[in-house]
């Protein structure tokens, strides 16, 4: 088995991507988009006349290179809004993915909607024919997010028009020389060597074609690929529809753990017990994000607590199901709500560009409840090209939700509060900021949920330009975004900014207890994580992996299991070996590989039971063979061999016709012209040897 980490990702919106080769098949885990470089582009302004033709022609990305100004440009100006690229954005995919031949990829497993956003870039490539698996909820949410992304990007196309050349102006070498060094580092890495991976935005037709290649599964449903691999999706608790994967094959059973949350307020809880297997690929990098803080803690309390915990088996299950995580997340949401109420009470509006469905639904509930408690009549807007479709989906997917939400459905209550909010006209869903119905309904102060979290696309750009100078208004961002660069086009910024970090995976202190419960034989961990949790104390074999390197893991199974049909097994003719007291029988049937298991069925044609053995073992005794031949009326004599080796014996047949039997260490050779005599001599040899 070979495992390659193509990308460790970054945070919730940029999950990891890996390539696995097992049982002769190549499997890719997730295909996200890297939005980290999107803020180097300038957002589309509200007024299309703001940027003059002269500015467009002289700005990096849209103009020609003036050699006379090179020496002046060496004295770099401070980074400001004018430094951003004023052009239609391109988007980054996994750079290491370009090194692989996509036509050889057999399977793509999608673990979350965010891990699906880069999929159209793959499916539109020539030669791509892999089978794509995703849960039904992930596929539907992922499609909505891709459709919304295409719709938001359309603003850039309408403003800048279509590029005539295959390579945009801003990517040419002379234009890159003019780019601010801080933007170069974001776009192309610290060494400015990452020039690949940039792709033009896909179209709605690409999304539609991509979805035709996706096969949806439910939690716990087995999907059999090519008869050899059994693939199963299991809930991970991170987001509605997000999952982990198990892959069972003839030679290895694998469990793939993506970012997971043990107890969720919306999605079905983390089904970790179903991941018990011999090999675990651990791909949750969320605990590594705070690595620097942990390394700076010299008290050693974390390691000591984990070692003490590992010796107390009874506390493992209680630790993994500890509700402290849920309490902490609830406190974060309550704090956001309190800040939102303060802004509204002071006459400001609240802008929340968070693209997590679960968090959005929870904030809708808590903010509306807080507004009611404060007796504030403030409208809540959900602005997105897929807003109505998204709310409709969230109301019809109970099987993907946690037990608390399902119990509400069974008791006749709405699973989410937005159902009542829509009826009471406290919540309003609109497709765009320029929607006529929204303009009629618009009222400030208000609370707005809208995309995109990068602050470069969608309704958030227009609303930020409207409220950025209002000190009473509030902007809620998620950790992982470079806020300084993202807010650059909206400065000077008087608006209050609240940046929050939501739980995005398994916490560090739960990694070892989880492995203790699962008890795998082999674990593959990110290199930084394996150092943090002191894997030297683990009973399993631990392999550390890093980005861009291929890890080879030996097979644990020396042999394969074979299921034999009962009627075929009943027809075996057993023979006992003199050496080792072993019974052996000859097999003949049709071999089948189905659901990762080898099976042997009887042949359709009748098989004769008096067949001669195909394999013999041992060396014939010369005197015993001569005696058997004599009883069969075949006369012969021993003859000294001309061969140098003394282990070679020869029997020369005189009657009824001439023949020679040469017995060597590894084989017996019968040389005779008469076919009938040859068959009789073979029978004689067969009678004194073991064979099947």
N, C-alpha and C positions, 0 to 999 in steps of 0.2 A: 504494500500500500504506500502511495506517495501523496503527501499533503503539502500544498503551497499556499501561504498567506499572500494574496494579491494586494490586500489593503486592510489595515487595522481600523479604518474608518476614523471617526472623530467623536461623534456624540449621537443623540437620538436621530437626527435627520441625516446622518451619514453612517449607516451600519457597515460592519466589516464585509469583506468579500474574499472567498477562498476557492481553491480548486483542489479536488480530490480525485485520485485515480485508484479504483478498487475493483477487483474481479474483472479487469479488462475494460471497465467503463470510466469515463471522465465526467465528473459531477461538479457543477459550479454552484456555490452557495451565494445567493443574492446578487443583485446588479443595481447598486444605488447610483445616484448622481452626487457629485461633489459640488455643493453650492458655496463652499468657502471662498471661492474666487469671484463669485458674482458681484460682491460689493465694489470691485474695481471699476465697474461700469456706472455711468451716470443714469439715474432714472429718467423716464420720459417726463418732461415738465408739463404742468397743467396747461400753459399757453404755448401752442405750437409755434408762436412767433418769437418766443423768448430767445432762441438760438438763431443768430443771423447766419447768412450764407458765408460771410467772411470768417466767423468764428468756427463754423464747421470745416472750412477749407484749411484752417491753420492749426486745428487741434489734433493731437495724436489720435490716430484712428481714422481720420477723414481728410488728411491733407498731404501735401508733398513735403519732402525733406529738404531743408535749406542748409547747405554745407557751410554757408557763411556764419550761421548761428551756432555751430557746434561748440566753439570755444566758450561762448556765453552760456550755453546750457550746462556746461560742466559745473558751474556754480548753481547748485540745485536750490530751487525755491522751496519754502515750507509746503507740506502737503495741504492742499485745500480742494474745494469743490472743482476748481478748474483743472486739477490734476487727473480727475477721473476720465475714463474713456467714454467719449460721446459717440457711441455706435451701437448697432444691434448686438446684444450679447451672444457669445457662444458659451457652451456649458461643458464642464469637465466630467469625464467618466474615469473609471479606474485605469490609471496609466499602465500598470503592469498587465492589464488585460490585453493590450495591444501586442504583447509578446507571444500570445497563444493563438493557434489556428482554430478559429471558432467552428469550422466545419467538423472538427474532431470531438467537439463537446456533445455528450449524449444526453445529459440531464441538467436542468437548472432548477434549483429548489429556492423558492421565495419565502422568507421567514416573516416579512412584515410589509405593509404598504410602502414604507420608505425604501425598502430594499427592492422595490419593483420599478422605481421611477426611471431608471436607466435602461430598462428592458427593450424599449423600441429601438434604441441605438444598436442592440444586438440583432434583433429579429429582422431589421432591414438590411443587414449585411449579407452579401452573396455567400451562399454555401451553408448558412446557419440552418440546422435542421433538428436541434435538440428538443426534447420533450420538456415542457415547463410545468412544474407542479406548484400550486399555491392553494391555500384554503379559500373557500368560497367568499368569505367575508373580506379577506385580504385582496382577492382579485377585484371585487366590486369597489372597495375603497381605493385601491390603487388606480383603477381606471378613472374614477372621479378626480383623483389628484392629478393624473396626467392630462385629462381633459381641461381641468382648471388651469394647469400650467401652460398649455397651448393657448388657451384663451387670453391669459394675462400677457404672454409673450407677443400676442398679436398687436399690442399697442406699439411695440418697437418696430414691427414690420410696417405698420401704417405710418409711422413717423419717418423712419429712415429709408423705407423702400427696400427692394430686393437687391442683394449683392449680385453683380454681374460675374465676378470672379469666384473661383472655388475657394480661394483664401481671402479672408476679409482684409481691408486696408490696415487695420490696427495690428495685425499679426505679422506684417512685413518687418524685416530686420531694421530698416531705417526708422520705422515708427516706434519699434520697441526701444530703440536707443533714447527716444525722447520721454519715455515713460518714467515716472517717479520711482526711485529705488524701492520705496515701501510697497508700491503696487506690484513691482516686478517680483518681489519676494513672496507676496500673496499668490500671485498668478503662476509663478514658475519655480517656486522653492527658493531656499536660501542660496543655493549655488546657481540658481537661474538656469538649471539644466532640464527642468521638466517642461519641455515645450510640447510634448504630445498629450493626447487625451482630450483635446478640445474638439467639440463637435457642434455643428449647427443644430438648432432646436428641431425636434421631430414634428411631424404634422399630425393632424387629427386622423388622417388616413393611416399613418404609421401606427398610431395607438390602436385603431380598429383592427389592423392586420396582426398586431402583436397579441391582442386578446384572443384571436382565433387559435393561437398556438398554446394557450394556457389551459391545462386540465385542472379543474378544481376538485378538492377533496374536503372531507369533513374531519373533525378531530377524531382520531382513533381509526379512521378508515384506511384499509390497506390498499395500496396501489402497486401492482406488479409490473415491473419493467423488464421486457424481453425474457420473461420467465426466470431471470437470474436474481433480481433484486426485489425485495419487498420494502416499500417506502411508506412511512406512516407519519402524519402530522399530529403533534401533541401541543396542548395549550401551554403558553409561556407566561401569560399574565401581563405582558408589557402593554399591549394595545388590543383592541377588539380585532380578532382574527389572526393576530400574530402567533407564531408557533415555533416549536423546536421540531427536530426530525430524527427518526430512527431509520437506519438502513440495514436490513438483514440480507446477507448473501451466503453462498456456499462456504466461503472461507473466513468470513468475519462478520461480526455484528457491531454496528457503530451507532452511537448516539451523538447528535450534534446539538449543543446547547448554545443558543443565541442569547441576547439580552433578555433577562427574565425577571419577573417580580412575583414573590411568593403569594402575596395577598393583594388583590386588586379591587378597587371600588367599582369598576365597570366590566372589565374583561374577565373571562373565566380564569380561575387561579392556576398557578404554575403546577402542572401535573408532572412533578419530578420523579415520582416513584416508577413511572412507566419508562424512565430512561435507563433503568438498570441494564447493563450490558458489559461486554468484555472490553470495549474501546469507547472512550469519550473524547470528542473534540470540543474543547471549551472555548467559545468564541465571544464571551461577554467581556468587553474591554472597559465597561463603565467603572469598575473598581480601580482600574489602572489610572483613570483620569486624575484622581487625587493622590497619586503616587508620591509626588514631591512633598506634600504635607506629611505623609506617613513616614517618609525617609528622614524628614527633619525632626521627627519625634524620637529622641534618643532614649526615652524611658524604657523601651522594650515591652511596654505593657500589652501591646497587641499580640505579639508572638507568645508571651507568657499566657495570656488568656486563651489563645487558640490551643496551645499545648495542653493546658489544663482541661479545656473542653473536650479535646480528643480522647482523653482518658475516661470521660464520663459519658457512656453511651446513652444513658437515659435522658440526658438533656438535649440530645441532637434534634429530635422531632419538635420539642418545645421551642428550641432556638429558631428553627427554620420557619415555624408558624408564629413567631413573635409578632404581635400586632403593633409594635412600636413604630415600624415603617409606615403603616397606614395612618397612625396618629400623627407622625411627623408631616406626612403629606397633607393631611387635613388642616394642620396648623398653618402650613404655607398658603393653602387656599383661603383660609380665614383671614390671614394677614393681607393677601391681595384684595380681598373683598373690603376690608376696613380701609385700605388706602383708596380704593375706588369710591367708597361712600364719602370719604373726606373730600375728594376732588369734586364729586358731584355737588356736595353741599356748598362748596365754595364757588360753584358756577362753572366748573370745568367739565370737560368730557373725558371719557376713558377709552383708549384704543388698545386692543389686545390682539396682536398678530401672532397667535400661537396656533400651530397647525396640528396639534395633538387632539384627536377626536375625543378621547376620554377626558382629558383635562378641560377641553372646551365645554363639554356637557356638564361637568361638575361645576365649573365657574358660572355657567348659565343658571344652575339651580341656586347656588349660594348667593350670587349677586342679586338675583331677583328676590330671594328671601330677605336679604339685608335691606334692599330698597323698600320692601313692604314694612319691615320692622321700623324703618326710619320715616315711614309715611312719605316717601318721595315718589312722585309720578314721573319717572324718567324712562323713556323708551330704550329698548335693547334691540340693536340691529345686527343681523348676520348677513354680511355682504359677500357673496361669492357666486361665480357662474354655476356652481353645483350646490348652492345652499339648500334649496328645497329638496333636491334629490338626496342630499346627505341626511337631512332630518328624517325623510321618509325611510331611508335604509336603517337608521338607528332604531326605528320603531318596529321593525319586522325581523330582527335577528336575535331573538331571545336565546337560541341555542349557543350563541357565542358569548353570552354575558355571564357575570358572576351569579351566584345563588341568590344574593339579596335582590338583584334586579329581576330574576326569574320569579321569585316569590311574589313580587309586586304584580307581575302579570297574572299569576294564578289566583291572586286575591281580587282581581278586577281593577287594580290601580294601574295608571300609566307607568311604564318602566322608567321614563325620564320626565322631568318637570316641564320640558319645553312643549309638551303636548298641551298642557293647560295654559301655558304662557301664550301660545299661538291663539288658542280659543279666546283668551281674555284680551288679546291684542296688546300684550305687554312685550311680546317678541315679534319682530318683523324680519322676514327673509326676502332679500332682493338679489338679483343676479349681478348688478353693477352699480357704481356710484352715480352714474348718469341715467339710471332707470327712471322713467317718468313717474312711476308710482312712489319711488323713494323720494324724489324731489317734492312731491305733494305732501308726503307723510313726514318729511324731515323735521326734527325738533332738537334743539340743544338747550341744556346739556343732555348727553346721551352716552350709552355704552355701546361700543362697536367691536364685534368680532369679525376679522377678515384676514385673508392672506395678503402678502406672503411674509414669512418671518425674516427673510433676508433684507427687507425694506427696499427692494429694488423693483418689485413686481406688484401689480394688482392694486386694489383699493387703498391699501395702507399708504402708498406713496401720496395719493391725492389728499387723504385725511391728515397725514403728517404735515404736509405743506400748509394745511389750513390751521392746525393747532400748535405747530412747533413754537410759536411765539407766545402762547398762552401759559402763564406760570401756574394756572389753576388746573390745567389738564394733565392727564397721566398716561404714559406709555408703558405697557408691560411687555418685557422681552424675556426670552429664555436664555439661560447660560449656554455658551458654546458659540455665540455670535460675537464677532469683534465689533462691539458697540461703537467704539470711536470711529472706525472706518464706515460702519453702516449709517451712522447719523451725520456723516460729513456733509451730504447735500442739503441738510436741513438746518445747518447752523447759520446764525446764532440760535441756540436751543434754550428757550425758557421753560419748555414743557418738562415736567418731572418724569424721570425714567426709573422704572423699577425692574431690575433684572433678577430672575428667579432660576433656581436649579431644581428641576423635578426629578424624582427617582426614575432612573433609566436602566436599571439592571440589578444584578446580585451584588450586595455589599460585600466588602472584603472579608469581614469577619464571619461570613456564611459560606465561603467557598470551600474551606476544608471540611466543615460539618456536612455539606452537601456531598462531597466526594466520599466521606465516611459512610453515609447512608447508601449511596449507589454502589460502592465497593467494586469499581472497575479493575481490570487487570492492567490496562494501559490508559494513560491520560495524556492528552496533548494540551499544553497550557501556553499562553503568551509568555514570552521570555521574562518580561518585567514582573508579571504576576507570579510566576513560579519562584522568583527570588523573594517576593514579599511574604508568601505564605509558608516558607520553609518546607519545601516538598521532600527534604531528606528524611523526614519522619514518616512518610507515607509508605504503606505496604505495597502499593502498585508501582508499576514502572511509569515514570514521568518523562515525557519528551517536551522540551521547550522549543517554541518556534518563534520566528521573527519575520517581519514583512519582507517579501521578495526572495525568501529562501525556501528550498524544497526539502521536506523532511521525509525520510524513508523509514517506515515502521515495519518490522518483520511480522510475518503471519504467526499467530499463536496455534493454529490448527495444523498438525502434521499430516492429518488424513481427513478425508471427506466422508460424510455419512450418506448411505444409500438406502432408500426405502424399496423393498422388494414386494411385489404383489403376492398375496397369500397363495393363490393357485399356482404361481410359479415356484414359490418356496416349497410347496408340498411335493413338487415333482423332482426335487434334487436327489441325485444318487451320490450318497456320501461315501468317501473312501478315507481310511485312517492312515496317516503318515506314521511310519515307524519311528522317525525322528521327531521328538517334541510332542508326541501324543496329540496330534492335531487332525481334525476332520476337515476334508476339503471336497468341494463339489464343483462341477462345471456349470457355468452360467451361459445362457443364451436367451436374449430377449431384446426388447426395444427400450433404449435409454432415453429418458425424458428429463428436462430441467424445467421445473415449474414452481413459481413462488419461492425461489431461492433454494430448492431442494432437488437432489437427484433422485429419480424414481425409475425402477425397472419393471416393465410390463411384459407379459408373454407375447411372442410373435404371433401374428395372425395365421401364418402357415404352420402345419403340423411338423413338429420336430421329432425325428426318429430317436428312440431311446437306445439303439444299439450302435451309436456312432463310436468310432475309434477315438481314443484320447488324442488331444491336440498337443498336450504338454507332458513330458516325462521328466523325472528327476532321478539322480543316482547313476551309477556306472554298472553295466551288465557284468555278471560273473561269467568268465569264459567257459569254465568247465560246466557250470549249470546250463549255459546257453547251448553248449554242444550236446548235453544230455537231452534237453527239450527238443532240439532239432532231430536227434536220432529217433526219438519216439514218434516224431512226425514223418519219419521215412526219409529224412534229409541227412546225407552222410557228409562229414567234413572232418577237418583236422586243424589243430593249432599250428601256426607258423610264426617263426621268429620275424619280427618287423625289421625292415631295413632302416627305419627311422632312428635317429640318434637317441631319442628319448626312450627310456625303458618303460614308460607308462603307456605305450601304445601296443595293443594286442591285435592280432589278425587271425581270423578263421577263414580258411579256404574250403569252399563247398565243391565236392566232386560229383555228387549224384543228387538229383536227377540231371542237373546241368551245372555248369561251373558258375561260381559266384564268389565274391569276396566280402567279408564283414570286417571293417576296420574300426576298432574301439579306441577312441582318444579320451583325453581328460574331460573335454567339454562337449563332445558330440560322438555319435555313432554313424558310420557311413556304410550303406549297403549298396554294392555295385553288382548289378545283375541285368542280363538282357531280357529274361523272361519275367513278364509282369506278374504272372500267377505265382511263381516262386518268390518274387519280391514281397508279395502280400503275405505269403506263408511265413517268411523269415521275420517280417514286421510283427506278425502275431506272436511269434516265439519271443522276440525281444519284449513286446508289450506284456507278456505273461510273467516275466521275471522283474519288471520295473514297476514303480508306482507312477500313476499318471491319471490325468483327468481329461 
